[in-house]
Amino acid sequence: MRKGMNTMKEQMINTKEIMEERELRQLCFDVKQCCSQHDFIKAEKMAALAMEKYPDAAQPHNLYGAILEMTDQHVSAMKHFRAALALDPTYEPASYNLEQYGTLTLEGKHCAFDEEDLETKKRPSHGPAKKQAGNSTLRMILYPLYRNRDSNVSKNVG
């Protein structure tokens, strides 16, 4: 009897994980649609709600970072891309976004909302994100330079 209960519990957990994965995939699609229509307020609300609902998921942070990047909030975007990678070091869209936006030139960069976007982007093959420890270290060293650059731009504009 006990073994049957464990199997039933495992099935419920698997069903919940499948449902969450579907909801997160749909969220990525919906946020991407909103951004393509320049409805960043709606996209931001959806991503923020998803961060509350799925606190351990990388996708909402990556989406929020993409929205912030598209609305010229580079420093905050980088924080969310890093948060996504902290939650799931193998989540390729966040790794891609850090690689793309962690450079000094931002022209011609495009956000990866989900894995599907990686298929259409030209990206050098570096293997899985967890094998890129050297790149992460380099980003952490260079990040203060970017942060200072962005704050200086804000001071000069304001």
DSSP file (Angstrom, degrees, kcal/mol; ACC not computed):
  #  RESIDUE AA STRUCTURE BP1 BP2  ACC     N-H-->O    O-->H-N    N-H-->O    O-->H-N    TCO  KAPPA ALPHA  PHI   PSI    X-CA   Y-CA   Z-CA
    1    1 A M     >        0   0    0      0, 0.0     4,-1.5     0, 0.0     5,-0.1   0.000 360.0 360.0 360.0 -40.9    0.0    0.0    0.0
    2    2 A R  H  >  +     0   0    0      1,-0.2     4,-1.9     2,-0.2     5,-0.1   0.888 360.0  53.3 -64.2 -40.2    2.8    2.4    0.9
    3    3 A K  H  > S+     0   0    0      1,-0.2     4,-2.1     2,-0.2    -1,-0.2   0.884 106.2  53.6 -63.9 -38.3    4.6    1.9   -2.5
    4    4 A G  H  > S+     0   0    0      1,-0.2     4,-2.0     2,-0.2    -1,-0.2   0.861 107.1  51.8 -63.0 -36.4    1.3    2.7   -4.3
    5    5 A M  H  X S+     0   0    0     -4,-1.5     4,-2.5     2,-0.2    -1,-0.2   0.888 108.1  51.4 -68.3 -39.1    1.1    6.0   -2.4
    6    6 A N  H  X S+     0   0    0     -4,-1.9     4,-2.7     2,-0.2    -2,-0.2   0.919 110.1  49.1 -63.3 -42.9    4.7    6.9   -3.4
    7    7 A T  H  X S+     0   0    0     -4,-2.1     4,-2.3     2,-0.2    -1,-0.2   0.905 111.8  48.8 -62.9 -41.5    3.9    6.2   -7.0
    8    8 A M  H  X S+     0   0    0     -4,-2.0     4,-2.1     2,-0.2    -1,-0.2   0.905 111.9  48.8 -64.9 -41.5    0.8    8.4   -6.8
    9    9 A K  H  X S+     0   0    0     -4,-2.5     4,-2.3     2,-0.2    -2,-0.2   0.910 110.7  50.9 -64.4 -42.7    2.7   11.2   -5.1
   10   10 A E  H  X S+     0   0    0     -4,-2.7     4,-2.7     1,-0.2    -2,-0.2   0.895 109.0  51.6 -61.5 -40.4    5.5   11.0   -7.8
   11   11 A Q  H  X S+     0   0    0     -4,-2.3     4,-2.5     2,-0.2    -1,-0.2   0.900 109.2  50.0 -63.8 -40.3    2.9   11.2  -10.5
   12   12 A M  H  X S+     0   0    0     -4,-2.1     4,-2.3     2,-0.2    -2,-0.2   0.907 111.7  48.0 -64.8 -41.2    1.4   14.3   -8.9
   13   13 A I  H  X S+     0   0    0     -4,-2.3     4,-2.5     2,-0.2    -2,-0.2   0.928 112.6  48.5 -64.4 -45.0    4.8   15.9   -8.7
   14   14 A N  H  X S+     0   0    0     -4,-2.7     4,-2.3     1,-0.2    -2,-0.2   0.901 111.3  50.2 -61.7 -41.2    5.6   15.0  -12.3
   15   15 A T  H  X S+     0   0    0     -4,-2.5     4,-2.4     2,-0.2    -1,-0.2   0.910 110.6  49.8 -63.6 -42.3    2.2   16.4  -13.4
   16   16 A K  H  X S+     0   0    0     -4,-2.3     4,-2.6     2,-0.2    -2,-0.2   0.916 110.9  49.4 -62.5 -43.4    2.8   19.6  -11.5
   17   17 A E  H  X S+     0   0    0     -4,-2.5     4,-2.4     2,-0.2    -2,-0.2   0.894 111.1  49.6 -63.4 -40.4    6.3   20.0  -13.1
   18   18 A I  H  X S+     0   0    0     -4,-2.3     4,-2.3     2,-0.2    -1,-0.2   0.914 111.5  48.9 -64.4 -43.1    4.8   19.4  -16.6
   19   19 A M  H  X S+     0   0    0     -4,-2.4     4,-2.6     2,-0.2    -2,-0.2   0.921 111.6  49.1 -63.1 -44.1    2.1   22.0  -15.9
   20   20 A E  H  X S+     0   0    0     -4,-2.6     4,-2.7     1,-0.2     5,-0.2   0.915 110.2  51.2 -61.6 -42.8    4.7   24.6  -14.7
   21   21 A E  H  X S+     0   0    0     -4,-2.4     4,-2.3     2,-0.2    -1,-0.2   0.907 111.4  47.7 -62.3 -41.8    6.9   24.0  -17.7
   22   22 A R  H  X S+     0   0    0     -4,-2.3     4,-2.5     2,-0.2    -2,-0.2   0.926 112.3  49.1 -63.3 -44.8    3.9   24.5  -20.0
   23   23 A E  H  X S+     0   0    0     -4,-2.6     4,-2.4     1,-0.2    -2,-0.2   0.897 112.1  48.4 -62.9 -40.2    2.9   27.7  -18.2
   24   24 A L  H  X S+     0   0    0     -4,-2.7     4,-2.3     2,-0.2    -1,-0.2   0.887 110.7  50.7 -68.6 -38.4    6.5   29.0  -18.3
   25   25 A R  H  X S+     0   0    0     -4,-2.3     4,-1.9    -5,-0.2    -2,-0.2   0.920 112.3  47.2 -62.7 -42.9    6.8   28.3  -22.1
   26   26 A Q  H  X S+     0   0    0     -4,-2.5     4,-2.9     1,-0.2    -2,-0.2   0.891 109.4  54.4 -65.4 -39.2    3.5   30.1  -22.7
   27   27 A L  H  X S+     0   0    0     -4,-2.4     4,-3.0     2,-0.2     5,-0.3   0.927 106.5  51.3 -59.1 -45.6    4.7   33.0  -20.5
   28   28 A C  H  X S+     0   0    0     -4,-2.3     4,-2.2     1,-0.2    -1,-0.2   0.922 112.5  46.6 -57.7 -44.5    7.8   33.3  -22.7
   29   29 A F  H  X S+     0   0    0     -4,-1.9     4,-2.3     2,-0.2    -2,-0.2   0.935 113.8  47.4 -63.2 -47.0    5.7   33.4  -25.8
   30   30 A D  H  X S+     0   0    0     -4,-2.9     4,-2.5     2,-0.2    -2,-0.2   0.907 113.1  47.2 -64.1 -43.5    3.2   35.9  -24.4
   31   31 A V  H  X S+     0   0    0     -4,-3.0     4,-2.6     1,-0.2    -1,-0.2   0.910 111.2  52.1 -65.2 -41.2    6.0   38.3  -23.1
   32   32 A K  H  X S+     0   0    0     -4,-2.2     4,-2.1    -5,-0.3    -2,-0.2   0.907 109.9  49.4 -60.8 -41.9    7.8   38.0  -26.4
   33   33 A Q  H  X S+     0   0    0     -4,-2.3     4,-1.3     2,-0.2    -2,-0.2   0.930 110.6  49.7 -62.6 -46.5    4.5   39.0  -28.2
   34   34 A C  H  <>S+     0   0    0     -4,-2.5     5,-3.1     1,-0.2     3,-0.4   0.917 111.5  49.0 -59.3 -43.6    3.9   41.9  -25.9
   35   35 A C  H ><5S+     0   0    0     -4,-2.6     3,-1.5     1,-0.2    -1,-0.2   0.880 106.7  54.9 -65.8 -37.2    7.5   43.2  -26.5
   36   36 A S  H 3<5S+     0   0    0     -4,-2.1    -1,-0.2     1,-0.3    -2,-0.2   0.781 111.4  45.9 -67.1 -23.6    7.1   42.8  -30.3
   37   37 A Q  T 3<5S-     0   0    0     -4,-1.3    -1,-0.3    -3,-0.4    -2,-0.2   0.283 117.2-117.0 -97.3   8.5    4.1   45.1  -30.0
   38   38 A H  T < 5S+     0   0    0     -3,-1.5     2,-1.1     1,-0.2    -3,-0.2   0.758  70.5 139.9  60.6  27.9    6.0   47.5  -27.7
   39   39 A D     >< +     0   0    0     -5,-3.1     4,-1.9     1,-0.2    -1,-0.2  -0.593  14.2 156.0 -96.0  70.2    3.6   46.8  -24.8
   40   40 A F  H  >  +     0   0    0     -2,-1.1     4,-2.6     1,-0.2    -1,-0.2   0.772  64.1  60.4 -71.8 -26.9    6.3   46.7  -22.2
   41   41 A I  H  > S+     0   0    0     -3,-0.2     4,-2.1     2,-0.2    -1,-0.2   0.944 108.9  42.6 -66.1 -46.9    4.1   47.5  -19.3
   42   42 A K  H  > S+     0   0    0      2,-0.2     4,-2.3     1,-0.2    -2,-0.2   0.914 115.0  50.8 -64.6 -42.6    2.0   44.4  -19.8
   43   43 A A  H  X S+     0   0    0     -4,-1.9     4,-2.4     1,-0.2    -2,-0.2   0.912 109.9  50.1 -61.2 -42.9    5.1   42.3  -20.4
   44   44 A E  H  X S+     0   0    0     -4,-2.6     4,-2.5     1,-0.2    -1,-0.2   0.899 109.9  50.3 -64.0 -41.2    6.7   43.6  -17.2
   45   45 A K  H  X S+     0   0    0     -4,-2.1     4,-2.4     2,-0.2    -1,-0.2   0.918 111.1  49.0 -63.1 -43.0    3.5   42.8  -15.2
   46   46 A M  H  X S+     0   0    0     -4,-2.3     4,-2.0     1,-0.2    -2,-0.2   0.922 113.4  46.0 -63.6 -43.8    3.4   39.3  -16.6
   47   47 A A  H  X S+     0   0    0     -4,-2.4     4,-2.0     2,-0.2    -1,-0.2   0.897 112.0  51.4 -66.7 -39.7    7.1   38.7  -15.8
   48   48 A A  H  X S+     0   0    0     -4,-2.5     4,-1.5     2,-0.2    -2,-0.2   0.914 110.4  48.4 -64.2 -43.0    6.8   40.1  -12.3
   49   49 A L  H  X S+     0   0    0     -4,-2.4     4,-2.5     1,-0.2    -1,-0.2   0.890 110.0  52.8 -63.3 -38.3    3.8   37.9  -11.5
   50   50 A A  H  X S+     0   0    0     -4,-2.0     4,-3.1     1,-0.2    -1,-0.2   0.858 103.6  56.3 -66.9 -34.7    5.7   34.9  -12.8
   51   51 A M  H  < S+     0   0    0     -4,-2.0    -1,-0.2     2,-0.2    -2,-0.2   0.879 111.3  44.8 -63.5 -35.7    8.6   35.7  -10.5
   52   52 A E  H  < S+     0   0    0     -4,-1.5    -2,-0.2     1,-0.2    -1,-0.2   0.921 117.5  43.3 -70.8 -44.0    6.2   35.6   -7.6
   53   53 A K  H  < S+     0   0    0     -4,-2.5    -2,-0.2     1,-0.3    -3,-0.2   0.856 127.0  30.1 -72.0 -35.9    4.5   32.4   -8.8
   54   54 A Y    ><  +     0   0    0     -4,-3.1     3,-1.8    -5,-0.2    -1,-0.3  -0.634  67.2 165.3-123.8  71.8    7.7   30.6   -9.7
   55   55 A P  T 3  S+     0   0    0      0, 0.0    -1,-0.1     0, 0.0    -2,-0.1   0.719  78.7  48.8 -64.2 -20.2   10.4   31.9   -7.4
   56   56 A D  T 3  S+     0   0    0     -3,-0.1     2,-0.3    31,-0.0    -5,-0.1   0.351  90.5 101.8-100.3   6.0   12.8   29.1   -8.3
   57   57 A A    <>  -     0   0    0     -3,-1.8     4,-0.5    -7,-0.2    31,-0.1  -0.719  57.9-154.3 -96.3 140.8   12.4   29.4  -12.1
   58   58 A A  H  > S+     0   0    0     -2,-0.3     4,-2.2     1,-0.2     3,-0.3   0.813  83.3  74.0 -77.6 -32.1   15.0   31.1  -14.3
   59   59 A Q  H  > S+     0   0    0      1,-0.2     4,-2.8     2,-0.2     5,-0.2   0.886  92.2  50.6 -56.2 -48.7   12.6   32.0  -17.1
   60   60 A P  H  > S+     0   0    0      0, 0.0     4,-2.6     0, 0.0    -1,-0.2   0.897 112.2  47.9 -60.2 -38.3   10.8   34.9  -15.4
   61   61 A H  H  X S+     0   0    0     -4,-0.5     4,-2.5    -3,-0.3    -2,-0.2   0.907 112.2  49.1 -67.4 -40.4   14.1   36.6  -14.4
   62   62 A N  H  X S+     0   0    0     -4,-2.2     4,-2.3     2,-0.2    -1,-0.2   0.921 112.7  48.1 -63.9 -42.3   15.4   36.2  -17.9
   63   63 A L  H  X S+     0   0    0     -4,-2.8     4,-2.4     2,-0.2    -2,-0.2   0.923 111.4  49.6 -62.9 -44.3   12.2   37.6  -19.4
   64   64 A Y  H  X S+     0   0    0     -4,-2.6     4,-2.6    -5,-0.2    -1,-0.2   0.907 110.5  51.1 -62.2 -41.0   12.3   40.5  -16.9
   65   65 A G  H  X S+     0   0    0     -4,-2.5     4,-2.5     2,-0.2    -1,-0.2   0.897 108.5  51.4 -61.7 -40.7   15.9   41.2  -17.9
   66   66 A A  H  X S+     0   0    0     -4,-2.3     4,-2.2     2,-0.2    -2,-0.2   0.912 110.7  48.4 -63.0 -42.5   15.0   41.1  -21.6
   67   67 A I  H  X S+     0   0    0     -4,-2.4     4,-1.2     2,-0.2    -2,-0.2   0.932 112.0  48.9 -63.1 -45.8   12.2   43.7  -21.0
   68   68 A L  H  <>S+     0   0    0     -4,-2.6     5,-2.9     1,-0.2     3,-0.4   0.901 110.9  50.4 -61.6 -40.7   14.5   45.9  -19.0
   69   69 A E  H ><5S+     0   0    0     -4,-2.5     3,-1.5     1,-0.2    -1,-0.2   0.903 108.7  51.6 -64.3 -40.3   17.2   45.7  -21.7
   70   70 A M  H 3<5S+     0   0    0     -4,-2.2    -1,-0.2     1,-0.3    -2,-0.2   0.713 109.4  51.1 -70.5 -19.1   14.6   46.7  -24.3
   71   71 A T  T 3<5S-     0   0    0     -4,-1.2    -1,-0.3    -3,-0.4    -2,-0.2   0.020 122.6-104.3-106.5  26.2   13.6   49.7  -22.2
   72   72 A D  T < 5S+     0   0    0     -3,-1.5     2,-0.3     1,-0.1    -3,-0.2   0.810  82.2 129.2  60.0  36.6   17.2   50.9  -21.8
   73   73 A Q     >< +     0   0    0     -5,-2.9     4,-2.3     1,-0.2     5,-0.2  -0.562  25.4 162.2-114.7  65.0   17.6   49.7  -18.2
   74   74 A H  H  >  +     0   0    0     -2,-0.3     4,-2.4     1,-0.2     5,-0.2   0.867  66.0  50.2 -57.7 -48.5   20.9   47.9  -18.9
   75   75 A V  H  > S+     0   0    0      1,-0.2     4,-1.5     2,-0.2    -1,-0.2   0.926 114.1  44.9 -61.7 -46.0   22.2   47.5  -15.3
   76   76 A S  H  > S+     0   0    0      1,-0.2     4,-1.7     2,-0.2    -1,-0.2   0.882 111.0  55.1 -65.1 -37.6   19.0   46.2  -13.9
   77   77 A A  H  X S+     0   0    0     -4,-2.3     4,-2.4     1,-0.2    -2,-0.2   0.926 105.2  52.1 -60.7 -45.0   18.6   43.8  -16.9
   78   78 A M  H  X S+     0   0    0     -4,-2.4     4,-2.3     1,-0.2    -1,-0.2   0.867 105.9  55.5 -60.9 -36.5   22.1   42.4  -16.2
   79   79 A K  H  X S+     0   0    0     -4,-1.5     4,-2.1     1,-0.2    -1,-0.2   0.903 109.7  45.8 -62.4 -41.2   21.1   41.7  -12.6
   80   80 A H  H  X S+     0   0    0     -4,-1.7     4,-2.4     2,-0.2    -2,-0.2   0.864 109.9  53.1 -73.7 -35.1   18.1   39.7  -13.7
   81   81 A F  H  X S+     0   0    0     -4,-2.4     4,-1.9     2,-0.2    -2,-0.2   0.918 112.2  46.4 -62.7 -41.1   20.1   37.7  -16.3
   82   82 A R  H  X S+     0   0    0     -4,-2.3     4,-2.2     2,-0.2    -2,-0.2   0.879 110.1  53.3 -67.6 -37.3   22.5   36.8  -13.5
   83   83 A A  H  X S+     0   0    0     -4,-2.1     4,-2.0     2,-0.2    -2,-0.2   0.912 107.4  52.0 -62.7 -41.2   19.7   35.9  -11.2
   84   84 A A  H  X S+     0   0    0     -4,-2.4     4,-2.1     1,-0.2    -2,-0.2   0.923 111.3  46.4 -60.9 -44.1   18.3   33.6  -13.9
   85   85 A L  H  < S+     0   0    0     -4,-1.9    -1,-0.2     1,-0.2    -2,-0.2   0.838 108.2  56.0 -68.8 -31.9   21.7   31.9  -14.2
   86   86 A A  H  < S+     0   0    0     -4,-2.2    -1,-0.2     1,-0.2    -2,-0.2   0.883 110.9  45.0 -65.3 -36.9   22.0   31.6  -10.4
   87   87 A L  H  < S+     0   0    0     -4,-2.0    -2,-0.2     1,-0.3    -1,-0.2   0.863 136.4   9.9 -73.5 -36.5   18.7   29.8  -10.3
   88   88 A D    ><  -     0   0    0     -4,-2.1     3,-2.2    -5,-0.2    -1,-0.3  -0.763  62.9-169.7-146.7  95.2   19.6   27.5  -13.3
   89   89 A P  T 3  S+     0   0    0      0, 0.0    -4,-0.1     0, 0.0    -3,-0.1   0.651  89.6  55.8 -62.1 -14.5   23.2   27.6  -14.5
   90   90 A T  T 3  S+     0   0    0     39,-0.2     2,-1.1    40,-0.1    39,-0.2   0.389  72.1 118.9 -97.5   3.6   22.3   25.6  -17.6
   91   91 A Y    X>  -     0   0    0     -3,-2.2     4,-1.6    -7,-0.2     3,-0.6  -0.579  48.4-164.9 -76.2 100.9   19.6   28.0  -18.8
   92   92 A E  H 3> S+     0   0    0     -2,-1.1     4,-3.1     1,-0.2     5,-0.2   0.818  77.9  60.9 -60.9 -39.7   21.0   29.0  -22.1
   93   93 A P  H 3> S+     0   0    0      0, 0.0     4,-2.5     0, 0.0    19,-0.3   0.906 108.3  45.5 -58.3 -39.2   18.8   32.1  -22.9
   94   94 A A  H <> S+     0   0    0     -3,-0.6     4,-2.4     2,-0.2    -2,-0.2   0.905 113.4  49.6 -68.9 -40.1   20.1   33.8  -19.8
   95   95 A S  H  X S+     0   0    0     -4,-1.6     4,-2.2     2,-0.2    -1,-0.2   0.918 112.2  48.9 -61.8 -43.6   23.7   32.8  -20.6
   96   96 A Y  H  X S+     0   0    0     -4,-3.1     4,-2.9     2,-0.2    -2,-0.2   0.923 110.9  49.6 -61.0 -46.4   23.2   34.1  -24.2
   97   97 A N  H  X S+     0   0    0     -4,-2.5     4,-3.0    -5,-0.2     5,-0.3   0.898 110.4  49.7 -64.3 -40.6   21.8   37.4  -22.9
   98   98 A L  H  X S+     0   0    0     -4,-2.4     4,-1.3     1,-0.2    -1,-0.2   0.912 113.2  47.6 -62.1 -40.8   24.7   38.0  -20.5
   99   99 A E  H  < S+     0   0    0     -4,-2.2    -2,-0.2    -5,-0.2    -1,-0.2   0.916 116.6  43.1 -65.6 -43.0   27.1   37.2  -23.3
  100  100 A Q  H >< S+     0   0    0     -4,-2.9     3,-0.5     1,-0.2    -2,-0.2   0.926 123.8  33.4 -69.5 -46.0   25.3   39.6  -25.7
  101  101 A Y  H 3< S+     0   0    0     -4,-3.0    -1,-0.2     1,-0.2    -2,-0.2   0.489 100.4  78.4 -94.5  -3.9   24.7   42.5  -23.4
  102  102 A G  T 3< S+     0   0    0     -4,-1.3     2,-0.2    -5,-0.3    -1,-0.2   0.165  80.6  90.8 -88.8  19.5   27.8   42.1  -21.3
  103  103 A T  S <  S-     0   0    0     -3,-0.5    -3,-0.0     2,-0.2    -4,-0.0  -0.666  86.5-115.6-109.0 167.8   29.8   43.8  -24.1
  104  104 A L  S    S+     0   0    0     -2,-0.2     2,-0.5     1,-0.0    -1,-0.1   0.757  99.3  63.3 -76.5 -24.0   30.6   47.4  -24.5
  105  105 A T        +     0   0    0      1,-0.1    -2,-0.2     2,-0.1    -1,-0.0  -0.888  54.4 177.7-105.1 131.3   28.7   47.7  -27.8
  106  106 A L    >   +     0   0    0     -2,-0.5     3,-1.4    -4,-0.1    -1,-0.1   0.534  42.1 115.3-106.8 -10.1   24.9   47.2  -27.7
  107  107 A E  T 3  S+     0   0    0      1,-0.2     3,-0.1     3,-0.0    -2,-0.1  -0.346  81.7  15.7 -64.4 140.7   24.0   47.9  -31.3
  108  108 A G  T 3  S+     0   0    0      1,-0.3     2,-0.3    -2,-0.0    -1,-0.2   0.615  91.2 138.1  75.7  13.4   22.6   44.9  -33.2
  109  109 A K    <   -     0   0    0     -3,-1.4     2,-0.4    -8,-0.0    -1,-0.3  -0.680  33.1-165.5 -92.7 146.6   21.9   42.8  -30.1
  110  110 A H        -     0   0    0     -2,-0.3     2,-0.1    -3,-0.1   -10,-0.1  -0.995  19.1-119.6-133.9 138.2   18.7   40.8  -29.7
  111  111 A C        -     0   0    0     -2,-0.4     2,-0.7   -45,-0.1     3,-0.1  -0.436  13.9-137.5 -74.9 147.0   17.3   39.2  -26.5
  112  112 A A        -     0   0    0    -19,-0.3   -15,-0.2     1,-0.2   -46,-0.1  -0.924  20.4-179.3-101.4 107.5   16.7   35.5  -26.2
  113  113 A F        -     0   0    0     -2,-0.7     2,-0.3     1,-0.1    -1,-0.2   0.833  68.4 -16.3 -75.9 -32.7   13.3   35.1  -24.6
  114  114 A D  S >> S-     0   0    0     -3,-0.1     3,-0.8   -21,-0.1     4,-0.6  -0.878  85.8 -74.2-156.0-175.0   13.5   31.3  -24.6
  115  115 A E  H >> S+     0   0    0     -2,-0.3     3,-1.1     1,-0.2     4,-0.8   0.828 120.9  65.3 -61.2 -33.9   15.4   28.4  -26.2
  116  116 A E  H >> S+     0   0    0      1,-0.3     3,-0.7     2,-0.2     4,-0.7   0.861  96.3  56.7 -58.4 -37.0   13.6   28.8  -29.5
  117  117 A D  H <> S+     0   0    0     -3,-0.8     4,-0.7     1,-0.2     3,-0.4   0.764  97.0  63.5 -67.5 -24.3   15.3   32.2  -30.0
  118  118 A L  H << S+     0   0    0     -3,-1.1     3,-0.4    -4,-0.6    -1,-0.2   0.815  94.9  60.3 -69.8 -29.0   18.7   30.6  -29.6
  119  119 A E  H << S+     0   0    0     -4,-0.8    -1,-0.2    -3,-0.7    -2,-0.2   0.807 108.5  43.4 -67.3 -29.2   18.1   28.6  -32.8
  120  120 A T  H  < S+     0   0    0     -4,-0.7     2,-0.3    -3,-0.4    -1,-0.2   0.557  99.9  85.4 -94.5  -8.8   17.7   31.7  -34.9
  121  121 A K  S  < S-     0   0    0     -4,-0.7     2,-0.7    -3,-0.4    -9,-0.0  -0.687  78.5-125.7 -93.8 145.4   20.6   33.6  -33.4
  122  122 A K        +     0   0    0     -2,-0.3    -3,-0.1     2,-0.0    -2,-0.1  -0.818  44.4 162.4 -88.2 118.7   24.2   33.3  -34.6
  123  123 A R        -     0   0    0     -2,-0.7     2,-0.1    -5,-0.1   -27,-0.0  -0.999  42.2-111.4-140.8 134.9   26.2   32.4  -31.6
  124  124 A P        -     0   0    0      0, 0.0     2,-0.7     0, 0.0    -2,-0.0  -0.397  40.9-111.6 -62.7 142.6   29.7   30.9  -31.2
  125  125 A S        +     0   0    0      1,-0.2     0, 0.0    -2,-0.1     0, 0.0  -0.678  50.2 155.6 -82.7 114.6   29.5   27.4  -29.8
  126  126 A H        -     0   0    0     -2,-0.7    -1,-0.2     1,-0.4     5,-0.0   0.305  51.7-117.8-116.2   4.3   31.0   27.3  -26.3
  127  127 A G        -     0   0    0      5,-0.0    -1,-0.4     3,-0.0     5,-0.0  -0.314  63.5 -14.3  82.8-174.9   29.1   24.2  -25.1
  128  128 A P    >   -     0   0    0      0, 0.0     3,-1.6     0, 0.0     4,-0.2  -0.140  68.5-112.1 -61.1 156.8   26.7   24.2  -22.1
  129  129 A A  G >  S+     0   0    0      1,-0.3     3,-1.9   -39,-0.2   -39,-0.2   0.828 113.7  63.6 -60.0 -34.6   26.5   27.2  -19.8
  130  130 A K  G 3  S+     0   0    0      1,-0.3     3,-0.3     2,-0.1    -1,-0.3   0.695  98.4  56.5 -68.9 -15.4   27.9   25.3  -16.9
  131  131 A K  G <  S+     0   0    0     -3,-1.6     3,-0.4     1,-0.2    -1,-0.3   0.440  89.2  79.4 -89.7  -0.4   31.2   24.8  -18.8
  132  132 A Q    <>  +     0   0    0     -3,-1.9     4,-2.1     1,-0.2     3,-0.2  -0.159  47.2 132.3-100.8  39.2   31.7   28.5  -19.2
  133  133 A A  H  > S+     0   0    0     -3,-0.3     4,-2.3     1,-0.2    -1,-0.2   0.879  71.6  55.8 -59.4 -37.7   33.0   29.3  -15.8
  134  134 A G  H  > S+     0   0    0     -3,-0.4     4,-2.3     1,-0.2    -1,-0.2   0.912 107.1  48.8 -61.4 -42.7   35.8   31.3  -17.3
  135  135 A N  H  > S+     0   0    0     -3,-0.2     4,-2.5     1,-0.2    -1,-0.2   0.889 110.0  51.8 -64.5 -39.2   33.4   33.6  -19.1
  136  136 A S  H  X S+     0   0    0     -4,-2.1     4,-2.3     2,-0.2    -1,-0.2   0.909 109.8  49.3 -64.1 -41.1   31.3   34.1  -16.0
  137  137 A T  H  X S+     0   0    0     -4,-2.3     4,-2.0     2,-0.2    -2,-0.2   0.921 110.5  50.2 -63.6 -43.5   34.4   35.1  -14.0
  138  138 A L  H  X S+     0   0    0     -4,-2.3     4,-2.6     1,-0.2    -2,-0.2   0.915 110.0  50.9 -60.7 -43.1   35.4   37.5  -16.8
  139  139 A R  H  X S+     0   0    0     -4,-2.5     4,-2.3     1,-0.2    -1,-0.2   0.903 108.8  51.5 -60.8 -41.0   31.8   39.0  -16.7
  140  140 A M  H  < S+     0   0    0     -4,-2.3    -1,-0.2     1,-0.2    -2,-0.2   0.861 112.3  46.6 -65.9 -34.0   32.0   39.5  -12.9
  141  141 A I  H  < S+     0   0    0     -4,-2.0     4,-0.3     1,-0.2    -2,-0.2   0.910 118.5  40.5 -71.7 -41.9   35.3   41.3  -13.3
  142  142 A L  H >X S+     0   0    0     -4,-2.6     4,-1.4     1,-0.2     3,-1.0   0.709  93.4  84.8 -81.2 -20.5   34.2   43.5  -16.1
  143  143 A Y  H 3X S+     0   0    0     -4,-2.3     4,-2.8     1,-0.3     3,-0.2   0.876  83.9  56.8 -54.6 -44.2   30.7   44.2  -14.7
  144  144 A P  H 3> S+     0   0    0      0, 0.0     4,-2.5     0, 0.0    -1,-0.3   0.863 104.5  55.1 -57.3 -32.2   31.8   47.1  -12.4
  145  145 A L  H <> S+     0   0    0     -3,-1.0     4,-2.1    -4,-0.3    -2,-0.2   0.928 110.5  44.4 -63.4 -43.4   33.2   48.8  -15.5
  146  146 A Y  H  X S+     0   0    0     -4,-1.4     4,-2.7    -3,-0.2     5,-0.2   0.909 111.8  53.1 -66.8 -41.5   29.8   48.6  -17.3
  147  147 A R  H  X S+     0   0    0     -4,-2.8     4,-2.4     1,-0.2     5,-0.2   0.928 110.8  46.4 -60.3 -45.7   27.9   49.7  -14.2
  148  148 A N  H  X S+     0   0    0     -4,-2.5     4,-2.3    -5,-0.2    -1,-0.2   0.892 110.6  53.6 -64.1 -39.0   30.1   52.8  -13.9
  149  149 A R  H  X S+     0   0    0     -4,-2.1     4,-2.0     1,-0.2    -2,-0.2   0.939 111.2  45.5 -60.0 -47.3   29.7   53.5  -17.6
  150  150 A D  H  X S+     0   0    0     -4,-2.7     4,-2.2     1,-0.2    -2,-0.2   0.887 112.8  49.5 -66.1 -39.3   25.9   53.4  -17.3
  151  151 A S  H  X S+     0   0    0     -4,-2.4     4,-2.1     1,-0.2    -1,-0.2   0.874 110.4  51.1 -69.8 -34.5   25.8   55.5  -14.2
  152  152 A N  H  X S+     0   0    0     -4,-2.3     4,-2.2     2,-0.2    -1,-0.2   0.888 109.3  50.6 -66.9 -38.2   28.0   58.1  -15.8
  153  153 A V  H  X S+     0   0    0     -4,-2.0     4,-2.2     2,-0.2     5,-0.2   0.918 109.8  51.0 -63.7 -42.6   25.8   58.2  -18.8
  154  154 A S  H  X S+     0   0    0     -4,-2.2     4,-2.8     1,-0.2    -2,-0.2   0.901 110.5  48.9 -61.5 -41.4   22.7   58.7  -16.5
  155  155 A K  H  < S+     0   0    0     -4,-2.1    -1,-0.2     1,-0.2    -2,-0.2   0.897 112.2  48.0 -65.9 -39.9   24.5   61.6  -14.7
  156  156 A N  H  < S+     0   0    0     -4,-2.2    -1,-0.2     2,-0.2    -2,-0.2   0.856 116.3  43.0 -69.8 -34.4   25.4   63.3  -18.0
  157  157 A V  H  <        0   0    0     -4,-2.2    -2,-0.2     1,-0.2    -1,-0.2   0.909 360.0 360.0 -75.9 -43.2   21.9   62.9  -19.4
  158  158 A G     <        0   0    0     -4,-2.8    -1,-0.2    -5,-0.2    -2,-0.2   0.445 360.0 360.0 -79.3 360.0   20.1   64.0  -16.2
